[in-house]
Amino acid sequence: MSSGPADHEAPLLRPYVVTRGRATPARRLPPETLLVAADTDRVLPLTASRQERDLLSRCRRATVSLAEAAAHVGLPVSVVSVLVCQLLDDGFLVTRAPIEPAELPSPDLISEVLRGLRNLQQ
């Protein structure tokens, strides 16, 4: 195996280091939870981690799901959940409910449409 520069671009950090010892998020967020930067001009404190800054920056550019945010920062969803909850509690992020799939039409409506289409053919 070769050990090139690409192998050592980012230092490997343990999840508890990234989350500053927090093991569980303050609330349960499904991976499809949409994250949006809050309408605030506040800046993150100097103690904010690089990952928190990356998350906030990503959410300021576009709405992303928790799973997408985790992929962008290269961390497991469980770790990003902890970071996101902290940003939510501090007022830097807000969540949006995922868009619900459209309701399926009732079988009666489908039968009625099918009957109407058959009548058009005759």
Backbone torsions as a table, in degrees:
resi	resn	phi	psi	omega
1	MET	NA	134.7	177.7
2	SER	-91.8	150.0	-180.0
3	SER	-116.9	87.1	-178.0
4	GLY	-92.5	-179.9	-179.3
5	PRO	-62.9	-30.2	-178.9
6	ALA	-67.0	-26.4	-179.2
7	ASP	-71.1	-18.9	-174.0
8	HIS	-124.4	28.3	-177.2
9	GLU	-65.8	-47.8	-178.0
10	ALA	-118.5	134.0	178.7
11	PRO	-67.6	143.5	179.2
12	LEU	-81.3	124.2	179.3
13	LEU	-117.0	141.7	175.4
14	ARG	-68.9	144.9	-179.4
15	PRO	-54.8	-37.1	-178.6
16	TYR	-68.9	-21.0	175.8
17	VAL	-74.9	-43.5	-179.2
18	VAL	-63.6	-38.9	-177.4
19	THR	-91.6	5.3	-178.6
20	ARG	56.6	42.2	174.9
21	GLY	88.4	-8.6	179.0
22	ARG	-77.1	128.8	-175.9
23	ALA	-99.5	-26.8	-178.1
24	THR	-128.5	145.7	178.1
25	PRO	-69.7	157.7	-179.6
26	ALA	-69.2	-23.7	177.7
27	ARG	-145.2	160.3	180.0
28	ARG	-87.0	120.3	179.1
29	LEU	-118.4	121.1	175.2
30	PRO	-67.6	154.0	-177.8
31	PRO	-58.9	-24.0	-178.6
32	GLU	-87.7	3.3	177.1
33	THR	-58.6	130.6	-179.9
34	LEU	-88.5	134.6	-177.7
35	LEU	-112.8	133.3	-179.9
36	VAL	-134.3	140.3	175.3
37	ALA	-67.9	137.4	177.9
38	ALA	-67.5	153.3	178.4
39	ASP	-76.1	78.2	-179.2
40	THR	-145.3	147.4	177.4
41	ASP	-97.9	7.2	179.4
42	ARG	-63.3	148.4	176.5
43	VAL	-104.7	152.1	177.5
44	LEU	-63.9	148.8	177.1
45	PRO	-65.7	159.8	-180.0
46	LEU	-60.7	-22.5	-179.1
47	THR	-80.6	-5.6	179.8
48	ALA	-65.4	142.4	-178.9
49	SER	-77.6	165.6	176.3
50	ARG	-59.6	-38.1	-179.0
51	GLN	-66.6	-39.9	177.1
52	GLU	-65.2	-39.7	177.4
53	ARG	-64.9	-41.4	177.9
54	ASP	-62.7	-43.3	179.4
55	LEU	-61.3	-48.0	-178.8
56	LEU	-64.8	-41.1	178.2
57	SER	-61.1	-43.8	179.6
58	ARG	-63.4	-43.0	-178.1
59	CYS	-72.6	-23.1	175.9
60	ARG	-74.3	-29.1	-180.0
61	ARG	-80.5	-36.8	-176.8
62	ALA	-162.0	159.1	174.0
63	THR	-75.1	129.6	179.5
64	VAL	-132.6	154.3	175.6
65	SER	-81.4	163.9	177.8
66	LEU	-58.7	-41.8	179.9
67	ALA	-64.0	-41.5	177.7
68	GLU	-64.3	-42.8	179.8
69	ALA	-60.3	-42.2	178.7
70	ALA	-62.4	-41.0	179.1
71	ALA	-65.5	-39.5	-179.0
72	HIS	-65.6	-38.1	-179.5
73	VAL	-91.0	-6.1	175.3
74	GLY	73.0	33.8	179.6
75	LEU	-126.6	157.6	176.0
76	PRO	-62.3	151.0	-179.7
77	VAL	-57.8	-37.0	-179.1
78	SER	-62.7	-37.7	179.4
79	VAL	-72.1	-43.6	-179.8
80	VAL	-65.3	-32.2	176.7
81	SER	-58.3	-42.0	179.7
82	VAL	-64.2	-45.2	179.7
83	LEU	-64.5	-42.9	-179.2
84	VAL	-63.7	-42.0	178.6
85	CYS	-60.2	-38.3	177.4
86	GLN	-65.2	-42.2	178.1
87	LEU	-67.0	-33.6	175.3
88	LEU	-66.4	-47.0	-179.1
89	ASP	-62.7	-34.1	-179.6
90	ASP	-83.7	-3.2	176.1
91	GLY	84.3	14.5	179.8
92	PHE	-88.8	-26.1	179.6
93	LEU	-125.2	156.0	169.6
94	VAL	-131.5	157.6	178.7
95	THR	-108.0	152.7	174.5
96	ARG	-123.5	142.0	177.2
97	ALA	-69.8	140.9	176.5
98	PRO	-61.9	151.9	178.9
99	ILE	-70.3	126.5	-179.0
100	GLU	-73.9	143.2	176.0
101	PRO	-65.3	151.2	-179.4
102	ALA	-62.9	146.7	178.0
103	GLU	-69.8	142.3	177.1
104	LEU	-75.4	144.0	178.0
105	PRO	-68.0	156.4	-179.1
106	SER	-70.4	152.8	177.3
107	PRO	-58.8	-32.2	178.7
108	ASP	-64.2	-41.1	179.3
109	LEU	-65.3	-41.9	178.9
110	ILE	-62.5	-42.6	178.5
111	SER	-62.6	-41.1	179.9
112	GLU	-64.3	-43.6	178.4
113	VAL	-64.2	-42.9	179.3
114	LEU	-61.4	-42.9	177.1
115	ARG	-60.8	-43.4	179.2
116	GLY	-63.5	-39.8	178.4
117	LEU	-66.1	-39.4	179.5
118	ARG	-65.9	-37.1	179.0
119	ASN	-66.7	-30.7	178.6
120	LEU	-68.6	-31.5	-178.6
121	GLN	-72.1	-25.7	-175.5
122	GLN	-82.2	NA	NA
